[in-house]
């Protein structure tokens, strides 16, 4: 029997259209409601991703902050991470930031004169006591497998990184002792050129690594200690990449092509990373992110150091710093500029060779929106808006650095079967140390 067509189309089509319009209406309402309440769908997606793939950050100076606030031994009751702290880091903000792993820098300044090894031992002790104090939240990790296990337990995997080869005092025995105490990377230099390696901010006396410097890299490979090239000169970077059999890292550096700062990584080095397997962990320090900020802030820091060189009173030091800050012109450093550095490393070195190393509690100038450890989701939301996939974001969060750690452990296992601990000395390989 012939039936006249429904004036508005078939009932089935109408129901389908009605359902589609209803869904779109609900979606639009929810989107408007979320916007009205300040919720960002990209930010929510970032938080969900970080709940599955937490950040393993390359560098946080909390142990030195605690030492500076409470004295050389480090009073952990006085600086309680279970409460809001005056610095950039506490447990609540680590959780809010999706941080599941952290290299705690056991930093010792390079310009303190003698006793670097003693201070290094004190900093390792402080960091380990810090980790032990919060067993429900933190746990010491020394391998990639440890990190993954601790993250699955819902705790924050805590690794130790030594910042500056001055702490070994030209001794491979000291290097091995630090490794035995849990140190899993060493930055070859900090702010001063050593007897065996040129720094990015020191005199270029060696043209990179000396023969002993190369032996330091080889022994770190044998131990399974990551070679960290933040703070070193480009020539030292090249030499370390030539010598190292394991992936190297930059624990807290950014891209020199985006901000021409000596602490950042040149493109020529970035192009070498795929063959090595290394990872650049982008830092958030304003001077390393923004050329405009670096142009005014770095001279201010030099002036600050000059004026407080003989000032012991902390209140006076703070007064000088605040006075200099007030004299700075207003310069805006944005979260988007940090994302530019992340994307530049991905473009030149590849998506498998970029990570994050905020350097929190190590500086006092941050981009807008990235001013403490709670803010990582904001950066991930920005990268989501730029089209990053979940897989690439997971690599940025922790996958790339964990892969580098696993490869370094595999190299160490092989090398320990091939050769014993090195007994080389600076004098035997390079001769007597040259005067700076």
N, C-alpha and C positions, 0 to 999 in steps of 0.2 A: 504494500500500500504506500502511495506517495505521501510524504509528510511535508508540509510547508516549512521552509527554513525559519529558525528562531530569529526574531528581529535583531537581536544583538549578537548573533553567532551561536554556536552550539553551547549547551549548558556546560559541557566539559571544559571548552575553551574559556568560557566566562569564569568558571571556578578557578582555573589555572591562573588567569590574569588577576583575579581578585586576590588569590593567595600571594602572587608575586608582589602586587602593590602593597598588600598588608605587610609582607616581610620588609619591603623597602621602607615603608612608613615606620615600622618598629625600629629598623636599623638607624634611620635618620633621627628618630627620637632619642635612641640610646646614644648616638654620636653627639647630638646636641646636649644631652644630659651630662655626658662625660666631659664635654668641653665646658659646660656651665660649672661643673664642679672642679675644673682644673685638671682633669685626668687626660693624659696624652696616650692614645693607643700605641704609638711607637715606644713610648717609655714603658708601658705595661708589657709590651712584647719583649723589650730588653730585659725587664726584671724576670720574666718567665724563662727567658733563655739563660740568664745567669744563675737561676735556681738549678738548672740542669748542667750548666757548664760554667762553674764559678771562675772568677778572675784569679790567676796566679801572677801576682805582681812582682816585678823584678827588684824593687828597691824601696825601702822605707827606713828612715833614720831614727825611729822611735827610741832605740837604746841610747843613742847619744843625747836625745832630748831629755830622757829620764835622768841621765847622768848630769846634764847641765842644770836641771831643775832641782835635783835632790842631793847632789854631791857625787864624788867619784865612785863610791860603792854602788850607788843606785838604790834609793829607798822605794821599794815597790809598794809599800803600804801608803806612802805619801803620794805616789803617782798611780792611782788605782784605775786600771782600764775598765773595771766594772762600773765606773761612774763617768759622766761627761768630763773630758780632760780639757786643759787649756791649749793643747796642740791639735794636730790634724787627725789623731787616731784614738779610738777607743773601741771596745767590743761591740757596742750597739751600732756604731757607724760602720764598722767592718761588715756586720751582718746586713745593714741597709744597702751597702755598696755591692753586695754580691761577691765579696772576697772570700775565696775558699782556700787560698794559699798565698803566702807572703815570704819573700826573701827579706829577712830583717838584716839591715846593714850593721855590722859590728865595727863601725867607722872609728878610726883614730886619725886626727889631723896629722898632716905630713910635716907641719912646721913647729912641732912641740919640742924639738930637740931630741935628746936621748930618752931612752925608756919606752920606745914604741912597742916593743914586744910585751913589756909588762902591762901597758895600757890595753894592748890587744887582748891579752888574757883576761883582764878585768871586764872588757866589753863582751867577750864570749860568755864569761860567767854571768854577767848581768842578763844577757839575752836568754840564756838557758834557764836562769831562775825565773825570768818573766814567763817563759813558756810553761814551766812547771807550776806556776802560781795559779793558772787557769786551766786545769786539766779537762774541764767540760767543754772548753772553747778552743783551746790551742793544743797542738801536739807536735813534737819535734819530728821532722822528716829529713832523711838523708839520701833517699832514692826517689825516682819517679814513681815506683810502685807504692812507696810510703805515701806520697802526695795523693795518689788516686784513692788509696784505702782510707786515708784520713778525711778526704773530701766526702766519700761515701758515708762515713760515720757522722757527717754533719758538723765536723770540727774544721778549724783552719790550720792547714798544714804549714808549719813554721820551719823555714830553712835559714841558714846563716850565710851571709856573704861578707867577706873582708874587702874593705874599700881602700886599696893602695898597697902595693908591694913593698913599701918602706917597712911594713910591720914584720917582714921575715928577716930584716937586718942582714941581707945578703947570705942567708942560710937556707939551704934546701931541707935541712933537718927541722928547722922551725916551720917551714911550709908543711912538711909531713905531720908535724905535731898539731897544727891547726886543723888539718883534714881529719885527724883522729878525734878531734874535739867537735866535729860536725860541720866545719866550714865547707861549703860546696861551690862557692866561686870566689875568685880573688880578682879584683880590679888591678891590672898590672901597675898602674901608677895612680896617684891622686893629683894634687895640685903642684907637685914638684918632680922634676926629673931625677931619676935614681942613678946609681952607679951602673945600672944595666938596662935602663929603658927611658926613652924620652916621653915627657908628659905634654899634653896639649897646651898647658899653661906654664910650662917651665922652659928652660934653655934647651935647645936642640943640640945636645953635646955628642950624640952617638949616631945620628941618622937612623934612629929606630931602636932595635934591640941589639945588644952586644952578644957575643958568644954565650956568656953566662945567662943573659936574658933569654936566649933561645933554649938553653937548658932548663930554665924555670918553666917555660911553656911545655917542654917535653915531659918534665916530671909531673906537672899538673895533669897532662894527658894520662900518664901512667896511674896516677891516683884516682882519676875520675872527677877532678875538680875543674869546673868550667872556667875557661879563660875569658875574663871580662875586659872589654876594650873601651868602655866609657872612660873618659879622662886622658886617654893616650893620644899621642900625635898620629897623623896619618901614616907616617913612615913606620911607626911601631905597629899600627893596625896591619899594614901590608906584611911586615915581617912575621907577625903572629899568625896571620892567615896562611902564609907560606909554610910555616913550621908545624902548625897544629894538625894533628891527625883526627881531632874531634871537633865538633861544632863549637864555635866561639859565640859569645853573646855580647851585646851592649846592654847592660842592665838598666841604664837610664840615660838615653841619648835620643835625639831627634834628627831630622833630615837637614843637612847643611844647605842643600839647594833651595829649601824653603826659608830657612833662617841661617844666614852665614855667620855662625858662631863656632868657635874652635871646639866646643864640646859636642858638636853634632857630626854626623857621619856623611862624608862626601859620597857622591854618586859612584865614583870609581870603586869605592869599597863596597857599596851596596851591590854592585854588579858581580862581586866575587862571592857573595853569600850563597847562591844556589849550589855551587860546587862544594862549599864547605859545610852547608847545612845550618849555618848560624842564624841568629835571631836578633833583630834590633828591637828593644823594648822602649817604646816611645815614652818620653818623660813629659810632664806637664809644667815644668818650670817656665815662667813667663819669658825670661831672658833667652831661653832656647827655642821658644815658639814664635815670638814676635820680633822682627828686626827693629821696629820702632821702639819697643820696650828695651831691647838690648842696648840700643844706642844711647839711652839716657840712664838706664838702671845700672849697667855695668860700671860706668864711671863713678856713679854714686857709691857703689860697693867699694871701689878702690879708695874713695875718699873716706868712707866709714872706717875701713881697715887702717888707713893712715892715722886718723884722729884717735882711734882707741888702742893703738899699738901698745901704749904704756898705761892704759886705764884698766884697773882691776875691778872697780865698782860696777856691778851689773846694772844698777839703776842709772848710772851715768852713761853707760853704753846704750841703754835703751833710749835715754833722752837724746843722744846724738843721732841714733837711727831715726827716731820720730822727727827730729828737726830736718834731717836730710829728705825724708819721705815727703814732708810738707812742701819742700821746694820742687818736687817733681811735677812736670806738666801732666795733665790728665791724658792717659793713654789707655785705650780699651783693648784688652787681649781677650779673645773669644774662644769658646769651646770649639767653634767651627775651624779655627786655625789649628787646633790640635788634631782634628780630624783630617785636615789637609796634610799634616805630616804623616799620619797613619796611611793615608791613601798614596802619598808619594813613595813611601817604602814599598807598599804593595805593587805599585806600578813598575818600579825599577828592580827590586830584588825578588818580588813575587809574594803572593799571599801567604805562603808557608814560612815566611821569614820576618814576620812582624808580631810583636807582643806589646805589653804595657809595663812601664816602670815609673810610676808616678813621682817618686822622690818626695813623698809626703814626710813631714817633720824634718825635712832637710833644707827647706827654703821658706821664704815668707811672702812670695809673690806668685799668684796663681791666675789662670784665666777665669773669666766669669763663669760660674757654674761648675768649676772643677777645683774646689778649694779644700776638700778633705776626702777621706776614704769612702764616704757615703755616696760619692757622685759618679762612680763608674757607669751606672745605668744611663745617665744623661749622654755620655759619649757614645754608648752603644745605640741609643735611640737616634742620635744624629747619623750614625753610619747606616742604620736601617733606612732612614729617609734617603740616604744616598744610594740605596740599592744593594747593600751587602746581604748575602745569603746567611741563613743560620749556620751552615757549615763553615763559612769563612769567619763568622763571628766567634764560633766555638774555637777555631784555631787561634784567633787573636786572644781570646780569653785565657786559654791555658794549653791548647793542643800543640801549638808550635814549640813552646818552651819545654813541654814534657817530652816531645819527640827529640829535641836537642839533648835533654838530660839522658834519655834512654840510649841514644847513640854514644854519648860520652861514656856512659857506664859500660857499653859493649866494647869500646876501644880500650878502656882501662883493663877489662878482664883479659883481653888479648895481650896487651903490653905487659901485664904482670907475669904472664907466662914466658914472655920473650926476654925480659931484662930485669935486673934487680934495681933496687933504689939507687939513684945517682949519688955519688960521693963527690961530684965536681964542686969546685970552689970558684969564687969570683977571681981570686988572685991567679989560680992555675990557668983559667981560660982567658982572662982579660988583662992580667997584670995588676999592679997596684991601682987602687981607685984614683981617678983623676979628680983634681979639685974643681968644684963648680965655678 
